[in-house]
C-alpha cells in the first residue's frame, strides 16, 4: 500500500549546521528535556503538519 513512500525520521529532518526552529524551541524550554522519548515524534509530526 505504501511501498514506495519515504520514511523520514528525526535524524532525516535535521539541518547540517543548525537545528530546525521546532527543535530549537523545544531545546530552549528547560522542561522539554525530560521528554526525550516522545519529543522526536512530536517534532516529526509538527514538521509534517507545517
Biopython code that builds the backbone (N, CA, C, O; Angstrom):
import numpy as np
from Bio.PDB.StructureBuilder import StructureBuilder

atoms = [
    (1, "UNK", "N", (0.810, -1.186, 0.000)),
    (1, "UNK", "CA", (0.000, 0.000, 0.000)),
    (1, "UNK", "C", (0.863, 1.263, 0.000)),
    (1, "UNK", "O", (0.578, 2.213, -0.730)),
    (2, "UNK", "N", (1.906, 1.272, 0.810)),
    (2, "UNK", "CA", (2.803, 2.423, 0.880)),
    (2, "UNK", "C", (4.241, 2.001, 0.600)),
    (2, "UNK", "O", (5.175, 2.551, 1.184)),
    (3, "UNK", "N", (4.417, 1.045, -0.273)),
    (3, "UNK", "CA", (5.749, 0.505, -0.524)),
    (3, "UNK", "C", (6.742, 1.537, -1.036)),
    (3, "UNK", "O", (7.927, 1.448, -0.714)),
    (4, "UNK", "N", (6.305, 2.499, -1.813)),
    (4, "UNK", "CA", (7.238, 3.470, -2.382)),
    (4, "UNK", "C", (7.298, 4.783, -1.603)),
    (4, "UNK", "O", (7.967, 5.722, -2.033)),
    (5, "UNK", "N", (6.611, 4.861, -0.468)),
    (5, "UNK", "CA", (6.622, 6.087, 0.339)),
    (5, "UNK", "C", (7.944, 6.239, 1.079)),
    (5, "UNK", "O", (8.563, 5.258, 1.491)),
    (6, "UNK", "N", (8.359, 7.483, 1.236)),
    (6, "UNK", "CA", (9.560, 7.781, 2.010)),
    (6, "UNK", "C", (9.217, 7.818, 3.488)),
    (6, "UNK", "O", (8.139, 8.266, 3.876)),
    (7, "UNK", "N", (10.144, 7.343, 4.306)),
    (7, "UNK", "CA", (10.012, 7.426, 5.757)),
    (7, "UNK", "C", (11.098, 8.367, 6.245)),
    (7, "UNK", "O", (12.284, 8.139, 6.003)),
    (8, "UNK", "N", (10.692, 9.423, 6.933)),
    (8, "UNK", "CA", (11.649, 10.406, 7.433)),
    (8, "UNK", "C", (11.644, 10.351, 8.950)),
    (8, "UNK", "O", (10.602, 10.516, 9.584)),
    (9, "UNK", "N", (12.803, 10.121, 9.522)),
    (9, "UNK", "CA", (12.955, 10.069, 10.973)),
    (9, "UNK", "C", (13.453, 11.419, 11.481)),
    (9, "UNK", "O", (13.718, 12.320, 10.685)),
    (10, "UNK", "N", (13.578, 11.563, 12.775)),
    (10, "UNK", "CA", (14.061, 12.813, 13.359)),
    (10, "UNK", "C", (15.459, 13.137, 12.839)),
    (10, "UNK", "O", (15.795, 14.310, 12.673)),
    (11, "UNK", "N", (16.270, 12.129, 12.583)),
    (11, "UNK", "CA", (17.614, 12.362, 12.052)),
    (11, "UNK", "C", (17.561, 12.870, 10.621)),
    (11, "UNK", "O", (18.464, 13.582, 10.181)),
    (12, "UNK", "N", (16.516, 12.513, 9.894)),
    (12, "UNK", "CA", (16.397, 12.908, 8.497)),
    (12, "UNK", "C", (15.914, 14.322, 8.277)),
    (12, "UNK", "O", (16.010, 14.837, 7.163)),
    (13, "UNK", "N", (15.388, 14.974, 9.324)),
    (13, "UNK", "CA", (14.908, 16.335, 9.145)),
    (13, "UNK", "C", (15.842, 17.371, 9.734)),
    (13, "UNK", "O", (15.517, 18.558, 9.764)),
    (14, "UNK", "N", (16.996, 16.935, 10.202)),
    (14, "UNK", "CA", (17.934, 17.891, 10.777)),
    (14, "UNK", "C", (18.636, 18.680, 9.679)),
    (14, "UNK", "O", (18.778, 18.213, 8.548)),
    (15, "UNK", "N", (19.060, 19.853, 10.026)),
    (15, "UNK", "CA", (19.858, 20.669, 9.123)),
    (15, "UNK", "C", (21.325, 20.428, 9.444)),
    (15, "UNK", "O", (21.671, 20.209, 10.605)),
    (16, "UNK", "N", (22.192, 20.462, 8.443)),
    (16, "UNK", "CA", (23.612, 20.137, 8.690)),
    (16, "UNK", "C", (24.298, 21.046, 9.707)),
    (16, "UNK", "O", (25.123, 20.572, 10.488)),
    (17, "UNK", "N", (23.982, 22.319, 9.716)),
    (17, "UNK", "CA", (24.709, 23.270, 10.559)),
    (17, "UNK", "C", (23.937, 23.748, 11.774)),
    (17, "UNK", "O", (24.530, 24.346, 12.672)),
    (18, "UNK", "N", (22.624, 23.505, 11.835)),
    (18, "UNK", "CA", (21.836, 24.046, 12.930)),
    (18, "UNK", "C", (20.594, 23.193, 13.165)),
    (18, "UNK", "O", (20.325, 22.240, 12.433)),
    (19, "UNK", "N", (19.855, 23.552, 14.190)),
    (19, "UNK", "CA", (18.605, 22.864, 14.491)),
    (19, "UNK", "C", (17.450, 23.513, 13.740)),
    (19, "UNK", "O", (17.503, 24.698, 13.410)),
    (20, "UNK", "N", (16.416, 22.739, 13.474)),
    (20, "UNK", "CA", (15.187, 23.315, 12.946)),
    (20, "UNK", "C", (14.579, 24.223, 14.001)),
    (20, "UNK", "O", (14.870, 24.074, 15.188)),
    (21, "UNK", "N", (13.748, 25.149, 13.589)),
    (21, "UNK", "CA", (13.128, 26.053, 14.550)),
    (21, "UNK", "C", (12.352, 25.281, 15.611)),
    (21, "UNK", "O", (12.384, 25.652, 16.784)),
    (22, "UNK", "N", (11.657, 24.218, 15.224)),
    (22, "UNK", "CA", (10.917, 23.405, 16.186)),
    (22, "UNK", "C", (11.850, 22.732, 17.185)),
    (22, "UNK", "O", (11.550, 22.674, 18.378)),
    (23, "UNK", "N", (12.976, 22.227, 16.701)),
    (23, "UNK", "CA", (13.941, 21.587, 17.588)),
    (23, "UNK", "C", (14.562, 22.607, 18.537)),
    (23, "UNK", "O", (14.739, 22.322, 19.722)),
    (24, "UNK", "N", (14.892, 23.789, 18.030)),
    (24, "UNK", "CA", (15.488, 24.816, 18.874)),
    (24, "UNK", "C", (14.498, 25.283, 19.936)),
    (24, "UNK", "O", (14.877, 25.504, 21.086)),
    (25, "UNK", "N", (13.232, 25.434, 19.554)),
    (25, "UNK", "CA", (12.218, 25.873, 20.513)),
    (25, "UNK", "C", (12.058, 24.858, 21.635)),
    (25, "UNK", "O", (11.915, 25.238, 22.797)),
    (26, "UNK", "N", (12.079, 23.575, 21.302)),
    (26, "UNK", "CA", (11.946, 22.564, 22.352)),
    (26, "UNK", "C", (13.192, 22.509, 23.219)),
    (26, "UNK", "O", (13.103, 22.233, 24.415)),
    (27, "UNK", "N", (14.346, 22.767, 22.631)),
    (27, "UNK", "CA", (15.596, 22.788, 23.402)),
    (27, "UNK", "C", (15.645, 23.986, 24.350)),
    (27, "UNK", "O", (16.199, 23.889, 25.445)),
    (28, "UNK", "N", (15.066, 25.113, 23.931)),
    (28, "UNK", "CA", (15.104, 26.336, 24.726)),
    (28, "UNK", "C", (14.261, 26.253, 25.995)),
    (28, "UNK", "O", (14.478, 27.018, 26.934)),
    (29, "UNK", "N", (13.314, 25.342, 26.030)),
    (29, "UNK", "CA", (12.467, 25.193, 27.208)),
    (29, "UNK", "C", (13.061, 24.121, 28.116)),
    (29, "UNK", "O", (13.245, 22.978, 27.698)),
    (30, "UNK", "N", (13.357, 24.488, 29.343)),
    (30, "UNK", "CA", (14.013, 23.575, 30.276)),
    (30, "UNK", "C", (13.229, 22.281, 30.470)),
    (30, "UNK", "O", (13.828, 21.211, 30.584)),
    (31, "UNK", "N", (11.915, 22.361, 30.508)),
    (31, "UNK", "CA", (11.121, 21.167, 30.771)),
    (31, "UNK", "C", (11.022, 20.236, 29.567)),
    (31, "UNK", "O", (10.574, 19.099, 29.711)),
    (32, "UNK", "N", (11.426, 20.689, 28.393)),
    (32, "UNK", "CA", (11.344, 19.850, 27.203)),
    (32, "UNK", "C", (12.364, 18.709, 27.244)),
    (32, "UNK", "O", (12.163, 17.680, 26.599)),
    (33, "UNK", "N", (13.447, 18.881, 27.990)),
    (33, "UNK", "CA", (14.486, 17.853, 28.020)),
    (33, "UNK", "C", (14.006, 16.553, 28.644)),
    (33, "UNK", "O", (14.524, 15.487, 28.314)),
    (34, "UNK", "N", (13.036, 16.618, 29.530)),
    (34, "UNK", "CA", (12.557, 15.393, 30.153)),
    (34, "UNK", "C", (11.700, 14.566, 29.202)),
    (34, "UNK", "O", (11.363, 13.422, 29.507)),
    (35, "UNK", "N", (11.351, 15.128, 28.068)),
    (35, "UNK", "CA", (10.510, 14.415, 27.115)),
    (35, "UNK", "C", (11.328, 13.868, 25.963)),
    (35, "UNK", "O", (10.862, 13.877, 24.823)),
    (36, "UNK", "N", (12.506, 13.404, 26.222)),
    (36, "UNK", "CA", (13.385, 12.888, 25.183)),
    (36, "UNK", "C", (12.840, 11.690, 24.434)),
    (36, "UNK", "O", (13.225, 11.441, 23.292)),
    (37, "UNK", "N", (11.951, 10.952, 25.065)),
    (37, "UNK", "CA", (11.397, 9.768, 24.425)),
    (37, "UNK", "C", (10.353, 10.130, 23.375)),
    (37, "UNK", "O", (10.344, 9.554, 22.287)),
    (38, "UNK", "N", (9.475, 11.077, 23.691)),
    (38, "UNK", "CA", (8.379, 11.400, 22.772)),
    (38, "UNK", "C", (8.638, 12.661, 21.957)),
    (38, "UNK", "O", (7.933, 12.903, 20.977)),
    (39, "UNK", "N", (9.616, 13.462, 22.326)),
    (39, "UNK", "CA", (9.861, 14.715, 21.615)),
    (39, "UNK", "C", (10.204, 14.504, 20.139)),
    (39, "UNK", "O", (9.704, 15.258, 19.304)),
    (40, "UNK", "N", (11.035, 13.514, 19.769)),
    (40, "UNK", "CA", (11.309, 13.328, 18.337)),
    (40, "UNK", "C", (10.050, 13.085, 17.515)),
    (40, "UNK", "O", (9.920, 13.617, 16.413)),
    (41, "UNK", "N", (9.128, 12.293, 18.033)),
    (41, "UNK", "CA", (7.899, 12.038, 17.268)),
    (41, "UNK", "C", (7.039, 13.285, 17.199)),
    (41, "UNK", "O", (6.357, 13.505, 16.198)),
    (42, "UNK", "N", (7.054, 14.105, 18.238)),
    (42, "UNK", "CA", (6.287, 15.345, 18.210)),
    (42, "UNK", "C", (6.887, 16.328, 17.185)),
    (42, "UNK", "O", (6.146, 17.003, 16.471)),
    (43, "UNK", "N", (8.200, 16.406, 17.115)),
    (43, "UNK", "CA", (8.844, 17.282, 16.134)),
    (43, "UNK", "C", (8.555, 16.771, 14.727)),
    (43, "UNK", "O", (8.260, 17.570, 13.839)),
    (44, "UNK", "N", (8.632, 15.465, 14.502)),
    (44, "UNK", "CA", (8.333, 14.901, 13.181)),
    (44, "UNK", "C", (6.884, 15.180, 12.787)),
    (44, "UNK", "O", (6.614, 15.565, 11.649)),
    (45, "UNK", "N", (5.964, 14.989, 13.707)),
    (45, "UNK", "CA", (4.555, 15.234, 13.421)),
    (45, "UNK", "C", (4.299, 16.703, 13.122)),
    (45, "UNK", "O", (3.580, 17.036, 12.179)),
    (46, "UNK", "N", (4.884, 17.574, 13.921)),
    (46, "UNK", "CA", (4.696, 19.005, 13.706)),
    (46, "UNK", "C", (5.309, 19.452, 12.381)),
    (46, "UNK", "O", (4.723, 20.264, 11.665)),
    (47, "UNK", "N", (6.489, 18.923, 12.057)),
    (47, "UNK", "CA", (7.144, 19.268, 10.802)),
    (47, "UNK", "C", (6.296, 18.809, 9.611)),
    (47, "UNK", "O", (6.177, 19.521, 8.614)),
    (48, "UNK", "N", (5.719, 17.631, 9.725)),
    (48, "UNK", "CA", (4.855, 17.129, 8.657)),
    (48, "UNK", "C", (3.581, 17.919, 8.505)),
    (48, "UNK", "O", (2.996, 17.957, 7.422)),
    (49, "UNK", "N", (3.141, 18.551, 9.577)),
    (49, "UNK", "CA", (1.908, 19.326, 9.540)),
    (49, "UNK", "C", (2.102, 20.722, 8.976)),
    (49, "UNK", "O", (1.152, 21.355, 8.514)),
    (50, "UNK", "N", (3.343, 21.197, 9.018)),
    (50, "UNK", "CA", (3.612, 22.570, 8.579)),
    (50, "UNK", "C", (3.746, 22.631, 7.059)),
    (50, "UNK", "O", (3.974, 23.704, 6.502)),
]
sb = StructureBuilder()
sb.init_structure("model")
sb.init_model(0)
sb.init_chain("A")
sb.init_seg("    ")
for serial, (resi, resn, name, xyz) in enumerate(atoms, 1):
    if name == "N":
        sb.init_residue(resn, " ", resi, " ")
    sb.init_atom(name, np.array(xyz, "f"), 0.0, 1.0, " ", f" {name:<3s}", serial, name[0])
structure = sb.get_structure()
